[in-house]
Amino acid sequence: MVNEGSDLDIAVDRRAKERAGPLIARTAVLGQQNLNPFGDLHTLQHLSALFARSMRGVFEPLLRRELRVWAEPLVVQRFADYRAERPETLTAWLPLIMAPLPGRALMVVDGKFVLELLDLFFGGHGEAPHHVPNEFSPAADAMIVRLGGMLATPLRAAWEPLAKIDFAPGHPESNPALLASFDADDAMIVTRFGISAAGGKPTFLDVLYPVAALKPHAPQLTGKVVSRSADPDPAWRTGLTRAAMAVRFPVRSVLDEPVISLARLMELQPGDVIPISFGADVPVMVGNNRLGLGTVGTANGRAAIKISQLAIKNEGDTE
């Protein structure tokens, strides 16, 4: 399960030096291609944090336990370098179609974690085989696609403040050499997410974005924060306020609620008197909420109630 650790822990140690800084955007070296044309990717790091919070709602029902999910500092590197850092164990490589962008993202999941999810899905205790196979079964492939589809919705929601991008899972591979849309020299933005239960060793899930595919959104990606929406139009706000102030509420007062037996109720005849009694102040109600207290009297020849006290409504108070 998640708290039992993952073979990805080996790769984490090898990447520790590179992830020492808060936001790593590698500096161009003379004679080398600059992998990151965006500079500081504060906005993308912020979107990754939003996505991490949403991932709990996906994995907690699957793993049947409370989880901690977080986003690690992102890295920009060549796809070949990323592959070299991966452990030589079974891994799921799932392309994510990004519409309307021309490129594809890539979700990378530890194979042992996929097999644990598959065992849970079929009613087990989340145990992977003692000897992890070299390739996925058709059922495991279907589980990978299902997981990609479940994560596509929160991923799309996390990107929405920046751009409307739809994500859809493609065909998973266990061998990255079979990924036709990714070349070894492609610059990739690597976002990593840790998943941990009960303080145990985490499992990591990576989402990779091709730098070339995100270039149309370069101005937004280099911003410090996600831009806030424009202030509402003053005329619209004034009209909304006037409309809200014109809403009508029924106001009533209950003088008394006498209680009689069923036998007495069936004996009632026109002209019978049901006595009531009430104090100096009676409750004044708006809907099911108490507005305050008032004194019964007359005004301009009509029955009326004079408000003597306004009530401060507490949460859950319906009196």
C-alpha positions as CSV (number, residue, x, y, z in Angstrom):
1,M,0.0,0.0,0.0
2,V,1.0,3.7,0.0
3,N,2.6,3.7,3.4
4,E,4.8,0.7,2.5
5,G,7.0,2.8,0.2
6,S,7.8,2.5,-3.4
7,D,10.8,1.7,-5.7
8,L,10.6,5.3,-6.7
9,D,12.3,6.2,-3.4
10,I,15.6,5.2,-5.0
11,A,15.0,7.8,-7.7
12,V,14.1,10.4,-5.2
13,D,17.5,10.3,-3.6
14,R,19.1,10.8,-7.0
15,R,17.0,13.8,-7.6
16,A,17.4,15.3,-4.2
17,K,20.3,17.5,-5.2
18,E,18.4,18.9,-8.2
19,R,15.3,19.6,-6.1
20,A,17.2,21.5,-3.4
21,G,15.9,24.9,-4.4
22,P,12.3,26.1,-4.1
23,L,11.7,26.5,-7.9
24,I,14.4,25.1,-10.2
25,A,14.7,26.7,-13.6
26,R,18.1,25.7,-14.9
27,T,20.4,28.4,-16.1
28,A,21.5,28.2,-19.7
29,V,25.2,27.3,-20.2
30,L,27.2,28.6,-23.1
31,G,27.0,26.2,-26.0
32,Q,24.0,24.3,-24.6
33,Q,20.3,24.6,-25.4
34,N,18.3,26.4,-22.7
35,L,15.7,23.8,-21.6
36,N,13.5,26.3,-19.9
37,P,12.5,29.4,-21.8
38,F,10.0,30.4,-19.2
39,G,12.2,31.4,-16.3
40,D,10.6,31.1,-12.9
41,L,7.5,29.0,-13.2
42,H,5.7,30.3,-10.1
43,T,2.2,30.0,-11.7
44,L,2.7,26.4,-12.7
45,Q,4.0,25.5,-9.2
46,H,0.8,27.1,-7.9
47,L,-1.4,25.1,-10.2
48,S,0.4,21.9,-9.2
49,A,-0.4,22.7,-5.5
50,L,-4.1,23.1,-6.5
51,F,-4.0,19.8,-8.3
52,A,-2.4,18.1,-5.3
53,R,-5.2,19.2,-3.0
54,S,-7.7,17.8,-5.5
55,M,-5.9,14.4,-5.8
56,R,-6.9,13.5,-2.3
57,G,-10.5,13.2,-3.4
58,V,-9.4,10.7,-6.1
59,F,-7.0,8.5,-4.1
60,E,-8.7,8.4,-0.7
61,P,-11.8,6.4,-2.0
62,L,-9.4,4.1,-4.0
63,L,-7.0,3.4,-1.1
64,R,-9.8,3.5,1.6
65,R,-7.7,5.6,4.0
66,E,-6.9,9.2,4.8
67,L,-3.9,10.5,2.8
68,R,-1.5,13.4,2.6
69,V,-0.9,14.6,-0.9
70,W,1.6,17.4,-1.8
71,A,3.4,18.9,-4.9
72,E,7.2,18.9,-5.0
73,P,9.2,21.6,-6.6
74,L,9.1,21.2,-10.3
75,V,12.1,20.5,-12.6
76,V,12.8,21.1,-16.2
77,Q,15.0,18.5,-17.9
78,R,15.5,16.4,-21.0
79,F,13.2,13.4,-21.4
80,A,16.2,11.1,-21.8
81,D,17.6,12.4,-18.4
82,Y,14.2,11.8,-16.8
83,R,14.1,8.3,-18.1
84,A,17.6,7.6,-16.9
85,E,16.6,8.6,-13.3
86,R,13.7,6.2,-13.2
87,P,14.3,2.9,-11.4
88,E,14.5,-0.2,-13.6
89,T,11.2,-1.6,-12.4
90,L,7.7,-1.9,-13.9
91,T,6.3,1.6,-14.6
92,A,3.2,2.9,-16.2
93,W,3.7,5.6,-18.9
94,L,0.3,7.1,-19.8
95,P,0.1,9.8,-22.4
96,L,-2.5,12.5,-21.7
97,I,-4.0,14.2,-24.7
98,M,-4.1,18.0,-24.2
99,A,-6.8,19.7,-26.2
100,P,-6.5,22.2,-27.9
101,L,-2.7,22.1,-27.4
102,P,-0.7,20.2,-30.0
103,G,1.4,18.2,-27.6
104,R,0.7,15.6,-25.0
105,A,1.4,15.4,-21.3
106,L,2.6,12.2,-19.7
107,M,1.5,10.6,-16.4
108,V,4.1,8.3,-14.9
109,V,3.1,5.9,-12.1
110,D,5.0,3.2,-10.2
111,G,3.9,-0.2,-11.4
112,K,3.7,-1.6,-7.9
113,F,1.3,1.1,-6.9
114,V,-0.8,0.3,-10.0
115,L,-1.0,-3.4,-8.9
116,E,-2.0,-2.4,-5.4
117,L,-4.8,-0.2,-6.8
118,L,-5.9,-3.1,-9.0
119,D,-6.0,-5.5,-6.0
120,L,-8.1,-3.0,-4.1
121,F,-10.5,-2.5,-7.0
122,F,-11.2,-6.2,-7.1
123,G,-11.9,-6.4,-3.3
124,G,-8.4,-7.2,-2.0
125,H,-6.3,-5.6,0.7
126,G,-4.1,-3.6,-1.7
127,E,-1.3,-6.1,-2.0
128,A,0.9,-6.3,-5.1
129,P,2.5,-9.6,-6.1
130,H,5.7,-10.5,-4.3
131,H,7.5,-10.7,-7.7
132,V,6.4,-7.7,-9.8
133,P,5.9,-8.8,-13.4
134,N,7.8,-7.2,-16.3
135,E,4.6,-6.0,-18.0
136,F,1.0,-5.1,-17.2
137,S,-1.9,-7.3,-17.7
138,P,-4.9,-6.1,-19.7
139,A,-6.7,-5.5,-16.4
140,A,-3.8,-3.4,-15.1
141,D,-3.8,-1.4,-18.4
142,A,-7.5,-0.7,-17.9
143,M,-6.8,0.4,-14.3
144,I,-4.1,2.8,-15.6
145,V,-6.5,4.4,-18.1
146,R,-9.2,4.5,-15.4
147,L,-6.8,6.3,-13.1
148,G,-5.8,8.8,-15.8
149,G,-9.5,9.5,-16.5
150,M,-10.2,10.1,-12.8
151,L,-7.3,12.5,-12.6
152,A,-8.1,14.4,-15.8
153,T,-11.0,16.2,-14.2
154,P,-9.1,17.8,-11.2
155,L,-6.2,18.4,-13.5
156,R,-8.4,20.3,-15.9
157,A,-9.9,22.3,-13.0
158,A,-6.4,23.2,-11.7
159,W,-5.5,24.6,-15.1
160,E,-8.7,26.5,-15.6
161,P,-7.5,29.8,-14.0
162,L,-4.7,29.8,-16.6
163,A,-6.1,28.1,-19.7
164,K,-9.0,25.9,-20.7
165,I,-7.2,22.6,-21.4
166,D,-9.0,19.2,-21.6
167,F,-7.0,16.1,-20.6
168,A,-7.8,12.6,-21.9
169,P,-5.9,9.4,-21.2
170,G,-4.3,7.7,-24.2
171,H,-2.8,4.2,-24.5
172,P,-0.5,3.2,-21.6
173,E,2.9,1.7,-22.1
174,S,5.3,-0.1,-19.8
175,N,8.3,0.7,-22.1
176,P,9.0,4.4,-22.6
177,A,10.8,3.6,-25.8
178,L,7.4,2.8,-27.3
179,L,6.0,6.4,-26.7
180,A,5.8,7.8,-30.2
181,S,5.1,11.4,-29.2
182,F,8.1,11.9,-26.9
183,D,11.7,12.2,-28.1
184,A,14.8,11.8,-25.9
185,D,15.8,15.4,-26.5
186,D,12.4,16.9,-25.7
187,A,12.5,19.4,-22.8
188,M,9.9,18.4,-20.2
189,I,8.5,20.2,-17.2
190,V,8.3,17.5,-14.5
191,T,5.8,18.0,-11.7
192,R,5.9,15.4,-9.0
193,F,3.2,14.6,-6.4
194,G,3.8,12.6,-3.2
195,I,1.0,10.4,-1.8
196,S,1.5,9.2,1.8
197,A,-0.8,7.5,4.4
198,A,-0.3,7.5,8.2
199,G,3.2,9.0,8.0
200,G,4.5,6.1,5.9
201,K,6.9,6.2,3.0
202,P,5.3,8.0,0.1
203,T,4.5,6.9,-3.4
204,F,5.2,9.4,-6.2
205,L,3.2,10.2,-9.3
206,D,4.7,12.4,-12.0
207,V,3.0,14.5,-14.6
208,L,5.3,15.8,-17.4
209,Y,4.5,18.7,-19.7
210,P,6.4,19.2,-23.0
211,V,7.9,22.7,-22.9
212,A,7.1,23.2,-26.6
213,A,3.4,22.5,-25.9
214,L,3.2,25.2,-23.2
215,K,4.9,28.0,-25.2
216,P,1.6,29.5,-26.2
217,H,1.0,30.2,-22.5
218,A,4.4,31.6,-21.7
219,P,3.2,35.0,-20.5
220,Q,0.8,33.4,-18.0
221,L,3.3,30.8,-16.9
222,T,5.9,33.4,-16.0
223,G,3.6,35.4,-13.8
224,K,4.1,35.5,-10.1
225,V,0.5,34.6,-9.3
226,V,-2.6,33.7,-11.1
227,S,-4.3,36.9,-12.3
228,R,-7.4,37.9,-10.3
229,S,-10.7,38.5,-12.1
230,A,-11.8,42.0,-12.9
231,D,-13.9,44.0,-10.4
232,P,-17.6,43.7,-11.0
233,D,-19.3,46.4,-13.0
234,P,-20.7,49.1,-10.6
235,A,-24.0,49.4,-12.4
236,W,-24.5,45.6,-12.2
237,R,-23.6,45.6,-8.5
238,T,-26.1,48.4,-7.9
239,G,-28.8,46.6,-9.8
240,L,-28.2,43.4,-7.9
241,T,-28.3,45.2,-4.6
242,R,-31.6,46.8,-5.4
243,A,-33.1,43.5,-6.6
244,A,-32.0,41.8,-3.4
245,M,-33.4,44.6,-1.2
246,A,-36.8,44.2,-3.0
247,V,-37.2,40.6,-2.0
248,R,-40.3,40.1,0.2
249,F,-40.3,37.9,3.3
250,P,-43.4,36.8,5.2
251,V,-43.4,38.2,8.8
252,R,-45.7,36.6,11.4
253,S,-46.2,36.4,15.1
254,V,-47.4,33.4,17.1
255,L,-49.4,34.5,20.1
256,D,-49.9,31.1,21.6
257,E,-50.1,27.4,20.6
258,P,-52.8,25.8,22.8
259,V,-52.8,22.0,23.1
260,I,-56.1,20.1,23.3
261,S,-57.0,16.4,23.3
262,L,-58.3,14.6,20.2
263,A,-61.7,14.0,22.0
264,R,-62.0,17.8,22.7
265,L,-61.0,18.6,19.1
266,M,-63.8,16.3,17.7
267,E,-66.3,18.0,20.0
268,L,-65.6,21.5,18.8
269,Q,-68.6,23.4,17.5
270,P,-69.0,26.9,15.9
271,G,-69.0,29.4,18.8
272,D,-66.8,27.3,21.1
273,V,-63.9,29.3,22.7
274,I,-60.3,28.0,22.9
275,P,-58.6,30.0,25.6
276,I,-55.0,31.3,25.0
277,S,-52.5,33.1,27.1
278,F,-49.4,35.0,26.2
279,G,-47.0,37.3,28.0
280,A,-46.2,40.9,27.4
281,D,-43.8,40.1,24.6
282,V,-44.4,37.6,21.8
283,P,-42.0,36.3,19.2
284,V,-41.8,37.9,15.8
285,M,-40.8,35.4,13.0
286,V,-39.4,35.7,9.5
287,G,-39.7,32.3,7.9
288,N,-38.5,29.9,10.5
289,N,-36.1,32.4,12.2
290,R,-36.8,34.6,15.1
291,L,-36.5,38.3,14.3
292,G,-37.1,39.4,17.8
293,L,-39.8,40.1,20.4
294,G,-42.7,42.5,20.2
295,T,-45.7,43.8,22.2
296,V,-49.2,43.3,20.8
297,G,-51.3,46.5,20.4
298,T,-53.0,48.6,17.8
299,A,-52.0,51.2,15.2
300,N,-54.3,53.2,13.0
301,G,-57.2,51.1,14.1
302,R,-55.5,47.8,13.1
303,A,-53.8,45.1,15.2
304,A,-50.1,45.5,15.3
305,I,-46.9,44.5,17.1
306,K,-44.3,46.9,18.4
307,I,-40.8,45.5,18.1
308,S,-39.3,45.7,21.6
309,Q,-36.1,43.6,21.0
310,L,-34.2,42.3,18.0
311,A,-32.6,38.8,18.3
312,I,-29.1,38.0,17.2
313,K,-29.4,34.8,15.3
314,N,-27.0,32.1,16.2
315,E,-26.0,29.3,13.9
316,G,-28.5,26.5,14.1
317,D,-31.1,28.7,16.0
318,T,-34.5,28.4,14.3
319,E,-36.6,30.0,17.0
